[in-house]
Amino acid sequence: MAGPAFLIVLTGLGAVLIGDGLAAAANPRGHTARVRGGTPPAAQEGTSDQLADVRDLWIHAGDTPLVKGISFGIGRGEIVGIVGESGSGKTLTAMSLARLLPDGLTSTASRMAVGDLDLRRPVPPALMAEAVSLIYQDPGSTFNPALRMGTQLTEVLRTHKRLGGREAARRILDALRVVHLTRPEQRMKQHPHELSGGMRQRAMIAAALAVEPRLIIADEPTTALDVTVQAEILRELKRVNREFGASIMFISHDIGVVRALCDRVLVMYRGEIVEEVVAAELTVETARHPYTRALLEATPDIDASWTPPRTKEHSHG
């Protein structure tokens, strides 16, 4: 019985490995073209104080333009907010910069670079992982519920940084302590459902920090969290920017949050950047575009004084 059982196990294992290989080969995002001369893709004419530089970016779905020739830059150590309603193109812009556009969409640009990487050309995944890290919107759907947190958090370090299991775990534990996640050793052994939303979001930030990226893209990272946890996560992002010097591209539909966190704000509307302004100067009075003013006017002002109307009972009391 041992011989046939061994052959059955071997056949099953072989089928799994072959299936994984075929899936990886069929994944268009996994293809990495060779670069002539064996050197990494290089950007052209980069400036020392500009980390990310995007010029004339277009994103199409077939013949339909979704993002229409926008240009912007992100300085080293700068937090740039992109704000706009759903469908304005802000997430597509970020995913284009991370080379993670959904299938069926195409992007073109006269220039798109992060540091010395020219993102218009194929970039090796290891270099891309060092350049850009992502913090996604919903921490509940980001992690695989069947795997422990440690396995998922160390994946990028083991795959792209070629670190061993122990070293990758040590790096992640250090990052979890940086974001003040309680009992990090225990969290590494737990499954995602055993952590709260705020814990999962902190773990995601830690995973983004562990690869020491030059640019962190935070795609509405606090939308699924309650107000108290939102404030904690925003403070962590600000501290990470201040202490580690990482540039952050912060995407949100909440112009109040963006104004409080960011150094500079880009307002997107229907696939275009309609206004760019220093965050501290972004007010209804100074906004030039009507859409920006509408977003600001829709933001509740908790400092505004309000007196409840007097009722008849109050007036006779």
C-alpha positions as CSV (number, residue, x, y, z in Angstrom):
1,M,0.0,0.0,0.0
2,A,2.9,2.4,0.6
3,G,4.0,2.4,-3.0
4,P,0.7,3.4,-4.6
5,A,0.0,5.9,-1.8
6,F,3.4,7.6,-2.4
7,L,2.7,7.7,-6.2
8,I,-0.7,9.3,-5.5
9,V,0.8,12.0,-3.3
10,L,3.6,12.6,-5.8
11,T,1.2,12.9,-8.7
12,G,-1.0,15.4,-6.7
13,L,2.0,17.5,-5.7
14,G,3.2,17.5,-9.3
15,A,-0.2,18.6,-10.6
16,V,-0.3,21.5,-8.1
17,L,3.2,22.7,-9.1
18,I,2.5,22.5,-12.8
19,G,-0.8,24.4,-12.2
20,D,1.0,27.1,-10.3
21,G,3.6,27.4,-13.0
22,L,1.0,27.7,-15.8
23,A,-0.9,30.3,-13.8
24,A,2.3,32.3,-13.3
25,A,3.1,32.1,-17.0
26,A,-0.4,33.2,-18.0
27,N,-0.3,36.2,-15.6
28,P,0.6,39.3,-17.8
29,R,1.8,41.2,-14.7
30,G,4.4,38.5,-14.0
31,H,6.3,38.9,-17.2
32,T,9.6,40.7,-17.0
33,A,11.4,41.6,-20.1
34,R,15.2,41.6,-20.3
35,V,16.9,44.9,-20.3
36,R,19.8,45.4,-22.7
37,G,23.2,45.5,-21.1
38,G,21.8,43.8,-17.9
39,T,21.1,47.2,-16.2
40,P,17.9,48.3,-14.5
41,P,15.5,50.5,-16.5
42,A,16.5,54.1,-16.0
43,A,14.5,57.3,-16.1
44,Q,15.5,60.3,-18.1
45,E,16.3,63.7,-16.8
46,G,15.3,63.1,-13.2
47,T,15.6,65.9,-10.7
48,S,17.3,65.2,-7.3
49,D,14.3,66.5,-5.2
50,Q,11.6,64.8,-7.3
51,L,11.0,61.1,-6.5
52,A,8.0,60.4,-8.8
53,D,7.5,62.3,-12.0
54,V,4.5,61.7,-14.3
55,R,3.9,63.6,-17.5
56,D,1.0,63.4,-19.9
57,L,-0.5,60.2,-18.5
58,W,-3.5,58.7,-20.4
59,I,-5.4,55.6,-19.4
60,H,-7.9,54.1,-21.8
61,A,-10.5,51.4,-21.7
62,G,-10.6,50.5,-25.4
63,D,-11.2,53.9,-27.1
64,T,-12.6,55.5,-23.9
65,P,-10.2,57.8,-22.0
66,L,-10.5,57.4,-18.2
67,V,-7.5,59.5,-17.3
68,K,-6.8,62.4,-19.7
69,G,-3.2,63.6,-20.0
70,I,-2.4,64.5,-16.4
71,S,1.0,65.5,-15.1
72,F,2.2,65.7,-11.5
73,G,5.2,65.0,-9.3
74,I,5.9,63.8,-5.8
75,G,8.9,65.2,-4.0
76,R,11.2,63.2,-1.7
77,G,9.7,62.9,1.7
78,E,6.5,64.7,0.6
79,I,2.9,63.6,1.2
80,V,0.7,64.3,-1.8
81,G,-3.0,63.8,-1.6
82,I,-5.2,63.0,-4.5
83,V,-8.8,63.7,-3.8
84,G,-12.0,63.4,-5.9
85,E,-15.3,61.5,-6.0
86,S,-15.6,57.9,-7.1
87,G,-14.8,57.5,-10.8
88,S,-12.6,60.6,-11.0
89,G,-9.6,58.5,-11.9
90,K,-7.5,58.9,-8.7
91,T,-7.1,55.1,-8.0
92,L,-6.4,54.3,-11.7
93,T,-3.6,57.0,-11.6
94,A,-2.1,55.3,-8.6
95,M,-2.4,51.8,-10.0
96,S,-0.7,53.0,-13.2
97,L,2.2,54.3,-11.2
98,A,2.4,50.9,-9.4
99,R,2.0,49.0,-12.7
100,L,-1.1,47.3,-11.4
101,L,-3.8,48.5,-13.8
102,P,-6.7,46.0,-14.2
103,D,-6.8,43.9,-17.3
104,G,-8.4,45.6,-20.3
105,L,-6.9,49.0,-19.5
106,T,-3.9,50.6,-21.2
107,S,-1.7,53.5,-20.2
108,T,0.6,55.8,-22.0
109,A,2.8,58.6,-20.8
110,S,5.6,60.8,-22.1
111,R,7.3,60.2,-18.8
112,M,6.5,58.1,-15.8
113,A,9.3,57.4,-13.3
114,V,10.0,56.6,-9.7
115,G,13.6,57.6,-8.8
116,D,15.8,56.0,-11.5
117,L,13.1,53.6,-12.7
118,D,11.4,54.3,-16.0
119,L,8.0,52.7,-15.5
120,R,7.1,52.9,-19.2
121,R,9.4,50.0,-19.7
122,P,9.3,46.5,-18.1
123,V,10.7,46.6,-14.6
124,P,11.9,43.6,-12.7
125,P,9.5,42.7,-9.8
126,A,12.3,42.9,-7.2
127,L,13.1,46.5,-8.2
128,M,9.5,47.4,-8.3
129,A,9.0,46.1,-4.8
130,E,11.8,48.3,-3.5
131,A,10.4,51.4,-5.3
132,V,6.7,51.2,-4.5
133,S,4.6,49.7,-1.7
134,L,0.8,49.7,-1.5
135,I,-1.6,50.1,1.3
136,Y,-5.0,49.0,0.1
137,Q,-8.5,50.3,1.0
138,D,-10.1,47.4,2.7
139,P,-7.9,45.5,5.2
140,G,-10.6,42.8,5.5
141,S,-10.3,41.7,1.9
142,T,-6.6,42.2,1.4
143,F,-5.3,39.2,3.4
144,N,-6.0,35.5,2.5
145,P,-8.3,34.2,5.3
146,A,-6.8,30.7,5.0
147,L,-3.2,31.7,5.8
148,R,-1.6,33.0,8.9
149,M,-0.5,36.6,9.0
150,G,3.2,35.7,9.3
151,T,3.1,33.8,6.0
152,Q,1.5,36.7,4.2
153,L,3.4,39.6,5.7
154,T,6.8,38.0,4.9
155,E,5.9,37.0,1.3
156,V,7.4,40.0,-0.4
157,L,10.6,39.9,1.6
158,R,11.0,36.2,0.9
159,T,10.0,36.4,-2.8
160,H,11.6,39.7,-4.0
161,K,14.3,40.4,-1.3
162,R,15.4,36.7,-1.2
163,L,15.5,36.7,2.5
164,G,15.3,33.5,4.5
165,G,12.2,32.8,6.7
166,R,13.8,33.8,10.0
167,E,15.3,37.1,8.6
168,A,12.0,38.0,6.9
169,A,10.1,37.3,10.1
170,R,12.5,39.5,12.1
171,R,12.1,42.4,9.7
172,I,8.3,42.1,9.8
173,L,8.3,41.9,13.6
174,D,10.5,45.1,13.8
175,A,8.0,46.8,11.4
176,L,5.0,45.7,13.5
177,R,6.6,47.2,16.5
178,V,7.2,50.4,14.6
179,V,3.4,50.8,13.9
180,H,2.7,49.9,17.5
181,L,0.8,46.6,16.9
182,T,0.4,44.9,20.2
183,R,1.9,41.4,20.8
184,P,3.5,41.2,17.3
185,E,4.8,37.6,17.9
186,Q,1.3,36.4,18.6
187,R,-0.2,38.3,15.7
188,M,2.2,36.6,13.3
189,K,0.7,33.2,14.3
190,Q,-2.9,34.4,13.9
191,H,-5.3,34.4,11.0
192,P,-6.7,37.7,9.6
193,H,-10.1,37.2,11.1
194,E,-8.6,37.1,14.6
195,L,-7.4,40.7,14.2
196,S,-9.5,43.9,14.3
197,G,-9.7,46.2,11.3
198,G,-7.3,48.6,12.8
199,M,-4.8,45.8,13.6
200,R,-5.0,44.5,10.0
201,Q,-4.4,48.0,8.6
202,R,-1.4,48.5,10.9
203,A,-0.1,45.1,9.7
204,M,-0.5,46.2,6.1
205,I,1.5,49.4,6.8
206,A,4.2,47.3,8.5
207,A,4.4,45.1,5.4
208,A,4.7,48.2,3.2
209,L,7.5,49.6,5.5
210,A,9.5,46.4,5.7
211,V,10.7,46.5,2.1
212,E,12.0,50.1,2.7
213,P,10.2,51.6,-0.3
214,R,10.8,55.0,-1.7
215,L,7.1,55.6,-2.4
216,I,4.1,54.4,-0.4
217,I,0.7,54.5,-2.2
218,A,-2.1,54.6,0.3
219,D,-5.4,54.0,-1.5
220,E,-8.1,55.2,0.9
221,P,-6.5,53.3,3.7
222,T,-9.0,54.4,6.4
223,T,-12.3,54.2,4.6
224,A,-13.4,50.9,6.2
225,L,-12.4,51.9,9.7
226,D,-14.2,53.8,12.4
227,V,-13.3,57.4,13.1
228,T,-11.1,56.7,16.2
229,V,-9.0,54.1,14.3
230,Q,-8.8,56.4,11.3
231,A,-7.1,59.0,13.3
232,E,-4.6,56.5,14.7
233,I,-3.8,55.2,11.2
234,L,-3.3,58.7,9.9
235,R,-1.0,59.5,12.8
236,E,1.0,56.4,11.9
237,L,1.4,57.4,8.3
238,K,2.5,60.9,9.3
239,R,5.0,59.5,11.7
240,V,6.3,57.0,9.1
241,N,6.8,59.9,6.7
242,R,8.6,62.0,9.3
243,E,10.9,59.4,10.8
244,F,11.7,57.3,7.7
245,G,11.5,59.9,5.0
246,A,9.1,57.9,2.8
247,S,7.1,59.8,0.2
248,I,3.4,59.0,0.4
249,M,0.7,59.3,-2.3
250,F,-2.5,59.4,-0.3
251,I,-5.8,58.8,-2.1
252,S,-9.1,59.8,-0.6
253,H,-12.6,61.1,-1.4
254,D,-12.4,63.1,1.9
255,I,-10.8,66.4,1.3
256,G,-10.8,67.2,5.0
257,V,-8.6,64.3,5.8
258,V,-6.3,65.0,2.8
259,R,-6.0,68.7,3.8
260,A,-5.0,67.7,7.4
261,L,-2.5,65.0,6.4
262,C,-0.8,66.1,3.2
263,D,1.7,68.7,2.1
264,R,0.1,69.2,-1.3
265,V,-3.3,68.3,-2.8
266,L,-4.3,67.4,-6.3
267,V,-8.0,67.6,-7.1
268,M,-9.2,65.2,-9.8
269,Y,-12.5,65.5,-11.7
270,R,-13.5,63.3,-14.6
271,G,-10.0,62.0,-15.3
272,E,-8.3,65.4,-15.1
273,I,-6.4,67.3,-12.4
274,V,-8.5,70.5,-12.1
275,E,-6.5,72.1,-9.2
276,E,-3.2,71.7,-7.4
277,V,-2.6,73.6,-4.2
278,V,-0.6,73.6,-1.0
279,A,-2.8,71.8,1.6
280,A,-2.5,74.5,4.2
281,E,-3.9,77.0,1.8
282,L,-6.9,74.9,0.6
283,T,-10.0,76.8,1.7
284,V,-13.3,77.6,0.1
285,E,-12.2,81.2,-0.3
286,T,-8.9,80.3,-2.1
287,A,-10.1,77.4,-4.2
288,R,-10.1,78.3,-7.9
289,H,-12.2,75.5,-9.4
290,P,-15.9,75.2,-8.7
291,Y,-15.5,71.4,-8.1
292,T,-12.9,72.0,-5.4
293,R,-15.2,74.6,-3.7
294,A,-18.0,72.1,-3.8
295,L,-15.9,69.4,-2.1
296,L,-14.8,71.8,0.6
297,E,-18.4,73.0,1.2
298,A,-19.5,69.4,1.6
299,T,-16.9,68.8,4.3
300,P,-18.5,69.2,7.8
301,D,-16.9,71.9,10.0
302,I,-16.9,70.7,13.6
303,D,-15.6,74.1,14.7
304,A,-18.7,75.9,13.5
305,S,-21.0,77.1,16.3
306,W,-24.5,75.7,16.3
307,T,-27.4,76.6,18.6
308,P,-30.3,74.1,18.7
309,P,-33.7,75.6,17.9
310,R,-35.8,76.5,20.9
311,T,-39.0,74.6,21.2
312,K,-42.2,75.6,22.9
313,E,-41.3,73.3,25.9
314,H,-38.0,75.1,26.2
315,S,-39.5,78.5,26.0
316,H,-42.0,77.8,28.7
317,G,-39.5,76.0,30.9
